[in-house]
Amino acid sequence: MKIKQNFKKFWNFLKEDSWQSWLVSLILVIILIRFIFFPTLSLITGSSLPLVVVESCSMYHESSYEQWWSNNQILYLSHNITKKQFDKFPFKNGLNKGDIVLVWGHSEVKKGDVIIFKPNEDSFAINPIIHRAISINPISTKGDHNSQQLTRDNNIQRLDETNIPQEKVVGKAIFRVPLLGWVKLIFFEFFRTPEQRGFCR
């Protein structure tokens, strides 16, 4: 009975219109998300990162799909990916900076999947990369917006996406929530270089 009374008292406190109740409510929400929601979602999806925010424009399509394919087809054709195949790939219209993607880790990577993988050991990059798999043996990727694959020699972070070990793959994107990730990104924009800031163009 006492527990029930204390709970009722605490519940009434949370409903109060005061800064104290607002602060306690915020702390509770953070605890629930961090220690209950994310571990549960991680268990369900089979991925250590079940939700990921797209932080760059490397998967952005700057034009219509037909125009984008016309401009980028040479590299894909060189990897035996035809337009007919690409039409059936997940997220064939790319991803935008600020999108939140749900990551699934229970299935094998297939050509055309948008995968999330950790950077190579000698890279200066900190965050995982979200790019499209263009070959499987070995796993290699390319950002839809990038003109070429990343190798240690052609980018400042020394990222290499031409031979990704299976253990570096976190999972693949299966669903996206457009632009909601800007709630997080907005706090980090001022630390980016001018050309990396803002929406994709």
N, C-alpha and C positions, 0 to 999 in steps of 0.2 A: 504493500500500500504506500509506504514511504517513497519507494522508487518511483511509483506512478505519479505521486504528488510533485516530486522533484523534477521529473521529466516535464510535467505540465507547466511548472513554474519556469523552467528553462525555455520551453516552447513559447510561452507568453513573452518572455524576455526577447527572444529572437524577432517577434512580431512588433516589438516596440519601434517607434520612430525616433531612434537616438543614434548617435555616432558609435556608442559602445556596442549596441546590438548589430549595427551594420558591420563593424570591424570583426566581431565574433563570427557573423554569418559568412563573411569573406574568407576568414581563416578556415572555417568548416568546409566551404566549397573547394578550396585549394587542397585540403587534406583528402577529401573524397575523390577528387580528380586524380591526385598523385598516387594515392595508396589503394584505391579501390577500382576506379574506372579504368585507368591505364593498364594495371596488371591484369584485370579481367579481359580487357580488349586484346592485350598481348597474347593471353592464353587462347582466346578464340581464334585470332588470326594467324597464330604461329609465327609472329614476327616480333622482334625486340623493339621495333619502331612501328607500331600499328597505325599511327597518324603522322604524316609528314607534310610540312609546308614547302611549296615550291619557292625557292629563294632567288632564282635567277630567270633570265629570259631564254635559256638554252633550249627550251622545248616549245617556244612560242612560234606560232605561224603568223607572219606579218601580212598575209594576203589570203585570198580564197584558197580552198584546198587545191583546185585545178591549177591556179597560178603557182602555188607553192610547189606542187609536184613538178611542174614544168621547169622551175628554177633549180630544183634539187635532185632530179631524177638520176643524174649520171652516177653519183656515189652509190645510190641504192641499187641501180641496175648492175653496178660492178660487184655487188654482193648477192647477185641473183634474186633481187627483190623487185618484182614487177608492180606496176600501178594496181593491177587487179588484186595482187596479194596485199598491198598496202591498204587498199580500200577496206579490207576486213580486219586490219590491225586495231587493237584497242586504242582509243584516243587518237584517231587518225588526224584530227584537227589540232593536235598538240595540247599543251598545257600553258596556262598563264602564270606569271609571277603572282604569288599570293593565293593560288589554289591550295586547298588542303586535299591530300589524297589518302585513301584508305589502303593500307599495305597488307597483302596476303602472302603468307610464307609457307603454305601447306602444299604448293604445287611446283612442278619443275618449270624452269624458264623456257619459253618458246620464242622463236624468232618473231620479232614485232612487238613483244611485250615491253611495256615501260617498266623498267626495274629500278630498284633503289639499291645502291651498293656503297660500301665503305671505300675510301680512297686507298691507293697503294701505300705501303709502309713508308716509302721515301718521299711521299708527297707532303706539301705544306698545308694542304687542305684539311679542314677540321670536320666539316659536315658531310654527310652522305650525298651522293650524286643521284639525280633522277634523269635517266636517259633511256633511249629505246635500244633494245637488243637487235643487232643486225646480223649477228652470227652466234652459233651456240658452241661449236667446238673449234677453238676456245670461245668462251663468252666474250663478246665485244659489243660495244654500244656506240651510239652517236646521238647528240642532242639534235632534235629536228631543226632548230634554228641555226646550229653551228654549220660552218662551211666545210668542216673536216672533223675527223676524229681527234680526240685529245691524246697526245703522246707527251712523254716527259720533256721533249725538246720544244714543243710549240705553245706552251702556256706557262705563266709565271708560277703557278702552284705545283708544277711538275706532276699533274694528274696523268695517268695512263689508263685509257679505257679499251685498249686493244687486246688485252689478255687478262680477264678478271677471274680470279680464283673463285670457285663455288662458295667457299667459306666467307667471302666478302659480300655475297649477295644477301641483302636483308629481306627481300621479297619483291613482289610486283604490285603495281598500282591497279586497283580493280574498280575504284569509284572516286569521284572528285566532288568537292564542294567549291564552286567558283569563288575566288577572291576573298573568302572569309579569313584566310591566313594573314591578311593585311593588319588585322588586330594585333598580331605579334610583330610583323615586319616593320611597322611604322616606327617602333622604338629603336631600330637598328639602322635606319636609312641614313642618318647623319654620319655614320661611321664608314659608309661606303664611298667609293670614288664617285665623282659627279656623273660619269657615264653609266654607273651601275644603279643610280637612284631612280625612283619613280616607276611608272608603269612601262611596260614593254612597248616599243614603237617600231 
